[in-house]
Each structure stands twice: as C-alpha cells, then as structure tokens.
Amino acid sequence: MLQDLINKLSNMEQTFKFAKNDYEYDFYQDVVPFVEQVDQLLEHLLEQKHNILKLQYMNEQKFQLLIDNYKELSVECHYKRTSKKLFLEKFKAVQHDLNYIKTHLGDLS
C-alpha cells in the first residue's frame, strides 16, 4: 500500500512535468479520476494511522500534514500555474515521510 502511494507520487511528478510543458489536462476526464484514486489510497493509509503514530518521528500534526500535502499535490500536479518551488517542497516532504514509514513499518499491505 505504501509502495502504491509512492508510485502514485511519482506519477504526480510526471504529470506535473507534462503540465509545465503546456499539456492541458481535462478536469473531469483526468483530474477527478486521479484524485479519486488518491483518496482511496489515502483511506488505506488512514486505516494504519494508529501504527504510524507510534513511530518516533511521526505525530498527529505531521501525519495530517502528510495527508493534506498528498491531496494538494494530486490536484496541483495537473496545472501549469502551480509553483514549481512549492510543488517540489511538498513533493519532497511527502516522499520523505512515506519512505520513513515504509522503512520502519514495511508496506502496510
């Protein structure tokens, strides 16, 4: 499950690159289904919240920020107007947290 989130995050990075190169995504055909997939993946992550919060460097606030940033990235990656700097900051933070959780708890399947 964590690997699915990490893979989807990589998809977001690629989607963002296409958007920056003037590819225009359709809101209903591209963005909505993508966000729905992300929401399903995040539901599985939320089911493991109690285990994740036991980790030394994870707390309620950081976990919620991970969820919020992931959701924001899932939408922002589709739009050219998204700031590259802000996108990459969120991307790296989410990537770091997911890898931290995976390293200490496994894939949480």
Contact map, one row per residue, 1 for C-alpha under 8 A:
1111100000000000000000000000000000000000100110000000000000000000000000000000000000000000000000000000000000111
1111110000000000000000000000000000000000000010000000000000000000000000000000000000000000000000000100010000111
1111111000000000000000000000000000000000000000000000000000000000000000000000000000000000000000000000010000100
1111111100000000000000000000000000000000100000000000000000000000000000000000000000000000000000000000000000000
1111111110000000000000000000000000000100110000000000000000000000000000000000000000000000000000000100000000000
0111111111000000000000000000000000000000000000000000000000000000000000000000000000000000000000100110000000000
0011111111100000000000000000000000000000000000000000000000000000000000000000000000000000000000000000000000000
0001111111110000000000000000000000000100000000000000000000000000000000000000000000000000000000000000000000000
0000111111111000000000000000000000000000000000000000000000000000000000000000000000000000001000100000000000000
0000011111111100000000000000000000000000000000000000000000000000000000000000000000000000000000000000000000000
0000001111111110000000000000000000000000000000000000000000000000000000000000000000000000000000000000000000000
0000000111111111000000000000000000000000000000000000000000000000000000001100100000000000000000000000000000000
0000000011111111100000000000000000000000000000000000000000000000000000000000100000000000001000000000000000000
0000000001111111110000000000000000000000000000000000000000000000000000000000000000000000000000000000000000000
0000000000111111111000000000000000000000000000000000000000000000000000000000110000000000000000000000000000000
0000000000011111111100000000000000000000000000000000000000000000000000000001111100000000000000000000000000000
0000000000001111111110000000000000000000000000000000000000000000000000000000000000000000000000000000000000000
0000000000000111111111100000000000000000000000000000000000000000000000000000000000000000000000000000000000000
0000000000000011111111111000000000000000000000000000000000000000000000000000111100000000000000000000000000000
0000000000000001111111100000000000000000000000000000000000000000000000000000001110000000000000000000000000000
0000000000000000111111100000000000000000000000000000000000000000000000000000000100000000000000000000000000000
0000000000000000011111110000000000000000000000000000000000000000000000000000000100000000000000000000000000000
0000000000000000011111111000000000000000000000000000000000000000000000000000000000000000000000000000000000000
0000000000000000001001111100000000000000000000000000000000000000000000000000011100000000000000000000000000000
0000000000000000001000111110111000000000000000000000000000000000000000000000011000000000000000000000000000000
0000000000000000000000011111111000000000000000000000000000000000000000000000000000000000000000000000000000000
0000000000000000000000001111111100000000000000000000000000000000000000000000000000000000000000000000000000000
0000000000000000000000000111111110000000000000000000000000000000000000000000000000000000000000000000000000000
0000000000000000000000001111111110000000000000000000000000000000000000000000000000000000000000000000000000000
0000000000000000000000001111111111000000000000000000000000000000000000000000000000000000000000000000000000000
0000000000000000000000001111111111100000000000000000000000000000000000000010010000000000000000000000000000000
0000000000000000000000000011111111110000000000000000000000000000000000000000000000000000000000000000000000000
0000000000000000000000000001111111111000000000000000000000000000000000000000000000000000000000000000000000000
0000000000000000000000000000011111111100000000000000000000000000000000000100000000000000000000000000000000000
0000000000000000000000000000001111111110000000000000000000000000000000100110000000000000000000000000000000000
0000000000000000000000000000000111111111000000000000000000000000000000000000000000000000000000000000000000000
0000000000000000000000000000000011111111100000000000000000000000000000000000000000000000000000000000000000000
0000100100000000000000000000000001111111110000000000000000000000000000100100000000000000000000000000000000000
0000000000000000000000000000000000111111111000000000000000000000000000100000000000000000000000000000000000000
0000000000000000000000000000000000011111111100000000000000000000000000000000000000000000000000000000000000000
1001100000000000000000000000000000001111111110000000000000000000000000000000000000000000000000000000000000000
0000100000000000000000000000000000000111111111000000000000000000001000000000000000000000000000000000000000000
0000000000000000000000000000000000000011111111100000000000000000000000000000000000000000000000000000000000000
1000000000000000000000000000000000000001111111110000000000000000000000000000000000000000000000000000000000000
1100000000000000000000000000000000000000111111111000000000000000000000000000000000000000000000000000000000000
0000000000000000000000000000000000000000011111111000000000000000000000000000000000000000000000000000000000000
0000000000000000000000000000000000000000001111111100000000000000000000000000000000000000000000000000000000000
0000000000000000000000000000000000000000000111111111000000000000000000000000000000000000000000000000000000010
0000000000000000000000000000000000000000000011111111100000000000000000000000000000000000000000000000000000000
0000000000000000000000000000000000000000000000111111110000000000000000000000000000000000000000000000000000000
0000000000000000000000000000000000000000000000011111111000000000000000000000000000000000000000000000000000000
0000000000000000000000000000000000000000000000011111111001000000000000000000000000000000000000000000100010000
0000000000000000000000000000000000000000000000001111111101110010000000000000000000000000000000000000000000000
0000000000000000000000000000000000000000000000000111111101100000000000000000000000000000000000000000000000000
0000000000000000000000000000000000000000000000000011111111100000000000000000000000000000000000000000100100000
0000000000000000000000000000000000000000000000000000111111000000000000000000000000000000000000000000000000000
0000000000000000000000000000000000000000000000000000001111100000000000000000000000000000000000000000000000000
0000000000000000000000000000000000000000000000000001111111110110000000000000000000000000000000000000000000000
0000000000000000000000000000000000000000000000000000111011111110000000000000000000000000000000000000000000000
0000000000000000000000000000000000000000000000000000100001111111000000000000000000000000000000000000000000000
0000000000000000000000000000000000000000000000000000000000111111100000000000000000000000000000000000000000000
0000000000000000000000000000000000000000000000000000000001111111110000000000000000000000000000000000000000000
0000000000000000000000000000000000000000000000000000100001111111111000000000000000000000000000000000000000000
0000000000000000000000000000000000000000000000000000000000011111111100000000000000000000000000000000000000000
0000000000000000000000000000000000000000000000000000000000001111111110000000000000000000000000000000000000000
0000000000000000000000000000000000000000000000000000000000000111111111000000000000000000000011001000000000000
0000000000000000000000000000000000000000010000000000000000000011111111100000000000000000000000000000000000000
0000000000000000000000000000000000000000000000000000000000000001111111110000000000000000000000000000000000000
0000000000000000000000000000000000000000000000000000000000000000111111111000000000000000011001000000000000000
0000000000000000000000000000000000000000000000000000000000000000011111111100000000000000011001000000000000000
0000000000000000000000000000000000100110000000000000000000000000001111111110000000000000000000000000000000000
0000000000000000000000000000000000000000000000000000000000000000000111111111000000000000000000000000000000000
0000000000010000000000000000000000000000000000000000000000000000000011111111100000000010011000000000000000000
0000000000010000000000000000000001100100000000000000000000000000000001111111110000000000000000000000000000000
0000000000000000000000000000001000100000000000000000000000000000000000111111111000000000000000000000000000000
0000000000000001000000000000000000000000000000000000000000000000000000011111111001000010000000000000000000000
0000000000011011001000000000000000000000000000000000000000000000000000001111111101000010000000000000000000000
0000000000000011001000011000001000000000000000000000000000000000000000000111111100000000000000000000000000000
0000000000000001001100011000000000000000000000000000000000000000000000000011111111000000000000000000000000000
0000000000000001001111010000000000000000000000000000000000000000000000000000111111000000000000000000000000000
0000000000000000000100000000000000000000000000000000000000000000000000000000001111100000000000000000000000000
0000000000000000000000000000000000000000000000000000000000000000000000000001101111110110000000000000000000000
0000000000000000000000000000000000000000000000000000000000000000000000000000000011111110000000000000000000000
0000000000000000000000000000000000000000000000000000000000000000000000000000000001111111000000000000000000000
0000000000000000000000000000000000000000000000000000000000000000000000000000000000111111100000000000000000000
0000000000000000000000000000000000000000000000000000000000000000000000000000000001111111110000000000000000000
0000000000000000000000000000000000000000000000000000000000000000000000001001100001111111111000000000000000000
0000000000000000000000000000000000000000000000000000000000000000000000000000000000011111111100000000000000000
0000000000000000000000000000000000000000000000000000000000000000000000000000000000001111111110000000000000000
0000000000000000000000000000000000000000000000000000000000000000000011001000000000000111111111000000000000000
0000000010001000000000000000000000000000000000000000000000000000000011001000000000000011111111100000000000000
0000000000000000000000000000000000000000000000000000000000000000000000000000000000000001111111110000000000000
0000000000000000000000000000000000000000000000000000000000000000010000000000000000000000111111111000000000000
0000000000000000000000000000000000000000000000000000000000000000010011000000000000000000011111111100000000000
0000010010000000000000000000000000000000000000000000000000000000000000000000000000000000001111111110000000000
0000000000000000000000000000000000000000000000000000000000000000000000000000000000000000000111111111000000000
0000000000000000000000000000000000000000000000000000000000000000010000000000000000000000000011111111100000000
0100110000000000000000000000000000000000000000000000000000000000000000000000000000000000000001111111110000000
0000010000000000000000000000000000000000000000000000000000000000000000000000000000000000000000111111111000000
0000000000000000000000000000000000000000000000000000000000000000000000000000000000000000000000011111111100000
0000000000000000000000000000000000000000000000000001001000000000000000000000000000000000000000001111111111000
0110000000000000000000000000000000000000000000000000000000000000000000000000000000000000000000000111111111110
0000000000000000000000000000000000000000000000000000000000000000000000000000000000000000000000000011111111000
0000000000000000000000000000000000000000000000000000001000000000000000000000000000000000000000000001111111000
0000000000000000000000000000000000000000000000000001000000000000000000000000000000000000000000000000111111110
0000000000000000000000000000000000000000000000000000000000000000000000000000000000000000000000000000111111110
1110000000000000000000000000000000000000000000000000000000000000000000000000000000000000000000000000010011111
1100000000000000000000000000000000000000000000010000000000000000000000000000000000000000000000000000010011111
1100000000000000000000000000000000000000000000000000000000000000000000000000000000000000000000000000000000111
